[in-house]
Amino acid sequence: MKHYYILLTLLFAVALILTAGCTQTSPAPATPVPTQAPQTPPPTPVQTEVKPSVAMPVGMGTPGPTEMLPVNYNLEFMVQGNGDTSNPYMVVTLRGGNGLNYDSRVDVQFTKSDGTIKQDSMLPPFYIGQSVSFPCSTYQNRVEIWVTAPTVGKVKVYDQIVPFKSINP
């Protein structure tokens, strides 16, 4: 029984020691006294010569935003590689759409991974299966497509980096 009293007394003493520091109130923070800063004249501006930087595009660049054509001027495209690594070509094919009879021009810009740019156009009369092809890189290529439609003008409808081969399991 005495062991319980000794053990209980020790636990109580340890609890008092652990909580003793937590019950004190913290002192109020000191408020700084404002001082007057010495008055100095404003610095004179130093003129530096600014040279305009000319940034050359690196590789294919980054695909930008595209827009949707109104429904009556819309065209659909398919972009894919031919799969032949000895003679690689990327083909952009017109798949159809309401704009076949109304649109006036389709411009395709093709950029290889080394930065080489090639352009081609499709002109009316448009038909399903009409295509343009470009010699390409066997890794990745960037394809941009602009459609010129009446009352809308020239609109970028496609801008993506396309792998030469699709991944087939």
C-alpha positions as CSV (number, residue, x, y, z in Angstrom):
1,M,0.0,0.0,0.0
2,K,2.9,2.3,0.8
3,H,4.2,1.8,-2.7
4,Y,1.0,3.2,-4.2
5,Y,1.3,6.4,-2.1
6,I,4.9,6.9,-3.1
7,L,4.1,6.3,-6.7
8,L,1.1,8.5,-6.6
9,T,3.1,11.3,-4.9
10,L,5.8,11.1,-7.5
11,L,3.4,11.3,-10.4
12,F,1.7,14.3,-8.8
13,A,5.1,16.0,-8.4
14,V,6.0,15.3,-12.0
15,A,2.7,16.7,-13.2
16,L,3.2,19.9,-11.1
17,I,6.7,20.4,-12.5
18,L,5.5,19.9,-16.1
19,T,2.7,22.4,-15.8
20,A,4.5,25.0,-13.7
21,G,6.0,26.9,-16.6
22,C,2.7,27.0,-18.6
23,T,0.6,28.9,-16.0
24,Q,2.6,32.1,-16.0
25,T,1.4,35.1,-18.0
26,S,3.6,36.4,-20.7
27,P,4.9,39.9,-20.4
28,A,3.4,42.6,-22.6
29,P,5.3,43.3,-25.8
30,A,7.3,46.5,-25.7
31,T,6.1,49.3,-28.0
32,P,8.7,50.8,-30.2
33,V,9.3,54.6,-29.9
34,P,9.1,56.2,-33.3
35,T,12.2,58.1,-34.4
36,Q,12.7,60.7,-37.0
37,A,14.6,59.4,-40.0
38,P,17.3,61.8,-41.3
39,Q,16.1,63.6,-44.4
40,T,18.1,62.9,-47.5
41,P,17.5,64.2,-51.0
42,P,15.9,61.7,-53.4
43,P,18.4,59.9,-55.6
44,T,18.9,61.1,-59.1
45,P,17.8,58.5,-61.7
46,V,20.7,56.8,-63.5
47,Q,20.1,56.4,-67.2
48,T,20.8,53.0,-68.6
49,E,20.7,51.9,-72.2
50,V,18.1,49.2,-72.8
51,K,18.8,46.9,-75.7
52,P,15.8,45.1,-77.2
53,S,16.2,41.4,-76.9
54,V,15.5,39.3,-80.0
55,A,14.3,35.9,-78.8
56,M,14.8,33.3,-81.4
57,P,12.2,30.5,-81.3
58,V,13.7,27.3,-79.8
59,G,12.6,24.1,-81.3
60,M,8.9,23.8,-82.0
61,G,7.7,26.5,-79.5
62,T,4.7,26.1,-77.3
63,P,1.2,25.5,-78.6
64,G,-1.0,28.5,-78.2
65,P,-4.7,29.0,-77.8
66,T,-7.2,28.0,-80.5
67,E,-10.7,29.2,-81.3
68,M,-13.9,27.5,-82.4
69,L,-15.5,28.4,-85.7
70,P,-19.2,29.0,-85.8
71,V,-21.1,25.7,-86.4
72,N,-21.9,26.6,-90.1
73,Y,-18.2,27.2,-90.9
74,N,-16.7,24.3,-88.8
75,L,-14.3,21.8,-90.4
76,E,-12.8,18.6,-88.8
77,F,-9.2,17.5,-89.4
78,M,-7.2,14.3,-88.7
79,V,-3.4,14.6,-88.1
80,Q,-1.2,11.5,-88.0
81,G,2.1,10.1,-89.1
82,N,2.5,7.5,-91.8
83,G,4.3,5.1,-89.4
84,D,7.3,4.5,-91.8
85,T,10.4,5.5,-89.9
86,S,12.6,5.2,-93.1
87,N,10.5,7.8,-94.9
88,P,8.5,9.7,-92.2
89,Y,5.6,11.9,-93.3
90,M,2.9,13.7,-91.3
91,V,-0.4,13.9,-93.0
92,V,-3.2,16.5,-92.3
93,T,-6.5,15.3,-93.7
94,L,-9.8,17.1,-94.0
95,R,-12.5,14.9,-92.4
96,G,-15.6,17.0,-93.3
97,G,-17.8,19.6,-91.6
98,N,-20.4,22.2,-92.4
99,G,-17.7,24.6,-93.8
100,L,-16.9,22.5,-96.8
101,N,-19.0,24.8,-99.1
102,Y,-18.4,28.1,-97.2
103,D,-14.8,28.4,-96.1
104,S,-12.3,29.9,-98.4
105,R,-8.9,28.6,-97.3
106,V,-7.2,26.2,-94.9
107,D,-3.5,27.0,-94.1
108,V,-1.3,24.4,-92.3
109,Q,2.0,25.3,-90.7
110,F,4.2,22.4,-89.8
111,T,7.2,22.7,-87.4
112,K,9.7,19.9,-86.9
113,S,11.4,19.3,-83.6
114,D,14.6,21.1,-84.8
115,G,12.6,24.3,-85.6
116,T,12.2,23.8,-89.4
117,I,8.9,25.3,-90.5
118,K,7.0,24.3,-93.6
119,Q,3.6,25.7,-94.8
120,D,1.0,24.4,-97.2
121,S,-2.7,25.3,-98.0
122,M,-5.9,23.6,-99.0
123,L,-8.1,25.6,-101.4
124,P,-11.7,25.1,-102.5
125,P,-13.4,23.1,-103.7
126,F,-12.9,21.2,-100.4
127,Y,-13.7,17.5,-100.2
128,I,-13.5,14.8,-97.6
129,G,-10.1,13.2,-97.7
130,Q,-8.3,16.2,-99.1
131,S,-4.9,16.3,-97.4
132,V,-1.4,17.9,-97.2
133,S,1.7,16.0,-96.1
134,F,5.1,17.1,-94.7
135,P,8.3,15.2,-94.2
136,C,8.7,15.1,-90.5
137,S,10.7,14.1,-87.4
138,T,10.2,10.6,-86.1
139,Y,9.8,12.0,-82.6
140,Q,7.4,14.9,-82.3
141,N,6.1,17.6,-84.6
142,R,3.9,20.7,-84.1
143,V,0.9,21.2,-86.4
144,E,-1.0,24.5,-86.6
145,I,-4.2,24.9,-88.7
146,W,-5.9,28.1,-89.7
147,V,-9.3,28.3,-91.4
148,T,-10.4,31.4,-93.3
149,A,-14.2,31.7,-93.1
150,P,-16.5,34.5,-94.4
151,T,-17.6,37.0,-91.7
152,V,-15.1,35.5,-89.3
153,G,-11.8,35.8,-90.9
154,K,-8.7,33.7,-90.3
155,V,-9.0,31.6,-87.2
156,K,-6.5,29.2,-85.6
157,V,-8.5,26.0,-85.0
158,Y,-5.7,23.5,-84.2
159,D,-2.3,23.8,-82.5
160,Q,-0.8,20.7,-81.0
161,I,2.5,18.9,-80.7
162,V,1.8,15.5,-82.4
163,P,4.0,12.4,-81.8
164,F,5.0,10.6,-85.0
165,K,3.7,7.3,-83.8
166,S,0.8,6.7,-81.6
167,I,1.2,4.4,-78.7
168,N,-0.6,1.1,-79.5
169,P,-0.5,-1.6,-76.8
